[in-house]
């Protein structure tokens, strides 16, 4: 079990949307029950990018960045440059009308994520830190396909993925 702890901790970091291990003072373990330690690795979320700036949205069937999206990405790049050892994922999504098939969703999402990646690199984030991916599913499942719901599904989310290995 001990040898799997780093894997479990990394999974917890990714599940929580990025973070860093906290020191023990900030996150004490609960007392053991019947001699068994049920504590999980302590994770402290690193608010690298404010929640309001995690996503940039796109027009239907487009991967062009709007002025508003570029302003958000400029703020993201500023935050990312302060943490040069973190890897970053740009994850692109498409709505169910502009991309009705799984392959179409992945392709359009990837193009959007690649455009976000390109902009972040242009603003000084090292290219080897950023991975751009498209997803064929969305965290949001619409009950109806109106303009507002579909627009909310067309975005790229930038998140910290994992620390980079040092080159030493």
Backbone torsions as a table, in degrees:
resi	resn	phi	psi	omega
1	UNK	NA	-40.2	-177.8
2	UNK	-60.4	-37.4	-178.1
3	UNK	-69.6	-18.6	178.8
4	UNK	-90.4	-8.5	-177.2
5	UNK	-56.3	-44.5	177.9
6	UNK	-61.4	-35.5	178.5
7	UNK	-67.0	-44.0	178.8
8	UNK	-62.7	-43.4	179.9
9	UNK	-63.7	-42.5	178.5
10	UNK	-62.8	-40.6	177.7
11	UNK	-62.6	-39.7	178.4
12	UNK	-65.2	-39.5	178.0
13	UNK	-61.0	-47.9	-178.5
14	UNK	-65.7	-39.1	-180.0
15	UNK	-63.9	-36.9	-178.4
16	UNK	-82.1	3.3	176.1
17	UNK	84.0	24.0	179.1
18	UNK	104.9	148.4	179.3
19	UNK	171.6	-178.8	176.3
20	UNK	-133.5	155.3	177.5
21	UNK	-67.6	137.0	177.8
22	UNK	-89.8	157.6	174.7
23	UNK	-79.3	162.7	-172.5
24	UNK	-61.9	-27.0	-178.4
25	UNK	-65.9	-34.7	-177.3
26	UNK	-83.4	-16.5	-172.6
27	UNK	-144.1	72.6	-177.2
28	UNK	-69.5	146.7	178.9
29	UNK	-75.8	147.5	175.8
30	UNK	-68.9	158.2	179.7
31	UNK	-67.2	146.6	178.8
32	UNK	-63.0	149.1	176.1
33	UNK	-110.6	124.0	-179.5
34	UNK	52.5	37.3	177.0
35	UNK	79.3	2.8	-178.3
36	UNK	-108.9	130.8	178.7
37	UNK	-88.9	111.5	-179.6
38	UNK	-99.0	11.3	-176.5
39	UNK	-72.7	151.6	175.5
40	UNK	-104.3	163.3	176.0
41	UNK	-57.0	140.3	-178.0
42	UNK	-82.4	123.9	-179.3
43	UNK	-120.1	132.1	174.5
44	UNK	-112.4	121.2	-179.0
45	UNK	-68.1	130.5	175.4
46	UNK	-95.3	111.5	-179.7
47	UNK	-78.7	70.8	-177.8
48	UNK	-64.9	-49.8	179.7
49	UNK	-121.4	123.6	179.1
50	UNK	-56.4	145.7	-176.0
51	UNK	-53.4	-38.3	-179.3
52	UNK	-65.7	-19.0	-179.0
53	UNK	-108.7	10.1	-178.6
54	UNK	-74.3	-25.9	-173.7
55	UNK	-122.0	146.1	167.6
56	UNK	-123.0	141.1	-174.6
57	UNK	-106.0	158.5	-175.2
58	UNK	-129.1	155.1	171.1
59	UNK	-71.8	160.8	-179.1
60	UNK	-57.8	136.4	176.1
61	UNK	56.9	26.4	-177.5
62	UNK	-126.5	152.9	170.5
63	UNK	-125.4	17.9	177.1
64	UNK	-81.6	139.1	178.9
65	UNK	-82.6	132.1	174.6
66	UNK	-79.4	169.3	176.0
67	UNK	-60.7	-40.1	178.9
68	UNK	-63.8	-42.8	178.7
69	UNK	-62.8	-42.2	179.5
70	UNK	-63.6	-36.8	177.7
71	UNK	-64.9	-41.1	177.2
72	UNK	-64.5	-44.2	-179.8
73	UNK	-65.3	-32.5	175.5
74	UNK	-62.7	-40.9	177.1
75	UNK	-67.9	-39.0	176.6
76	UNK	-60.6	-46.7	-178.6
77	UNK	-60.0	-41.3	178.2
78	UNK	-59.5	-44.8	179.1
79	UNK	-66.5	-41.7	-177.9
80	UNK	-67.7	-34.0	178.4
81	UNK	-65.4	-25.4	178.2
82	UNK	-75.6	-13.0	-178.7
83	UNK	-128.9	71.1	-171.5
84	UNK	-68.5	-12.0	-178.9
85	UNK	-93.7	-1.1	179.6
86	UNK	-93.2	136.2	171.1
87	UNK	-80.7	158.6	-175.6
88	UNK	-134.5	141.5	172.2
89	UNK	-114.2	134.6	167.8
90	UNK	-108.4	120.5	-173.0
91	UNK	-116.1	116.2	-175.1
92	UNK	-99.7	143.6	179.7
93	UNK	-129.9	154.7	177.6
94	UNK	-131.2	156.4	178.6
95	UNK	-83.5	171.5	-173.4
96	UNK	-77.2	-14.2	179.4
97	UNK	-92.2	-47.0	-179.2
98	UNK	-68.9	-25.7	-179.1
99	UNK	-139.4	84.5	-172.9
100	UNK	-74.3	-17.1	179.9
101	UNK	-108.0	161.3	179.1
102	UNK	-60.1	-45.5	179.5
103	UNK	-62.1	-39.3	179.7
104	UNK	-67.4	-38.6	177.7
105	UNK	-63.5	-45.2	179.6
106	UNK	-62.3	-45.9	-177.0
107	UNK	-63.1	-49.0	-179.6
108	UNK	-67.6	-40.7	177.0
109	UNK	-60.4	-41.6	178.9
110	UNK	-65.4	-41.1	178.3
111	UNK	-62.7	-40.8	177.9
112	UNK	-64.9	-45.5	-179.7
113	UNK	-63.4	-38.4	178.6
114	UNK	-65.7	-36.4	178.4
115	UNK	-67.1	-40.1	176.2
116	UNK	-64.1	-44.4	178.3
117	UNK	-58.2	-47.2	180.0
118	UNK	-57.1	-43.2	-178.7
119	UNK	-66.7	-42.3	179.4
120	UNK	-63.3	-39.3	177.3
121	UNK	-64.7	-43.0	178.1
122	UNK	-59.2	-28.7	-178.9
123	UNK	-94.0	13.0	170.4
124	UNK	102.5	6.9	175.9
125	UNK	-87.3	130.7	-177.0
126	UNK	-60.1	134.0	-175.5
127	UNK	-63.9	-30.3	-179.0
128	UNK	-75.3	-2.4	178.0
129	UNK	-91.5	-17.3	-167.5
130	UNK	-114.5	130.0	174.7
131	UNK	-116.0	130.9	178.6
132	UNK	-107.3	127.5	179.8
133	UNK	-135.6	154.0	173.4
134	UNK	-112.6	147.0	179.2
135	UNK	-118.1	146.3	178.3
136	UNK	-94.6	1.2	176.4
137	UNK	-125.4	158.1	178.7
138	UNK	-120.6	144.2	175.0
139	UNK	-63.1	-16.0	-178.8
140	UNK	-110.7	123.7	176.3
141	UNK	-107.0	113.4	-175.1
142	UNK	-74.7	142.8	173.3
143	UNK	-81.7	-29.8	175.9
144	UNK	-141.3	155.7	-176.4
145	UNK	-103.1	64.1	175.4
146	UNK	-91.8	172.0	-175.0
147	UNK	-57.6	-43.7	-177.1
148	UNK	-66.4	-41.6	-179.4
149	UNK	-67.7	-44.6	179.3
150	UNK	-63.5	-41.3	179.2
151	UNK	-61.5	-34.8	-179.9
152	UNK	-69.9	-15.9	-179.3
153	UNK	-92.3	-8.6	-175.4
154	UNK	-101.4	88.4	-176.9
155	UNK	-154.4	169.0	169.3
156	UNK	-122.9	131.6	177.1
157	UNK	-106.3	131.3	176.3
158	UNK	-102.5	128.0	179.5
159	UNK	-143.8	150.3	174.1
160	UNK	-69.0	136.7	-176.6
161	UNK	-104.8	-56.5	-177.1
162	UNK	-167.4	157.1	176.5
163	UNK	-66.0	145.9	174.1
164	UNK	-76.3	147.7	174.1
165	UNK	-74.4	141.0	-179.6
166	UNK	-73.7	152.2	-177.0
167	UNK	-89.6	10.6	-179.9
168	UNK	-89.6	NA	NA
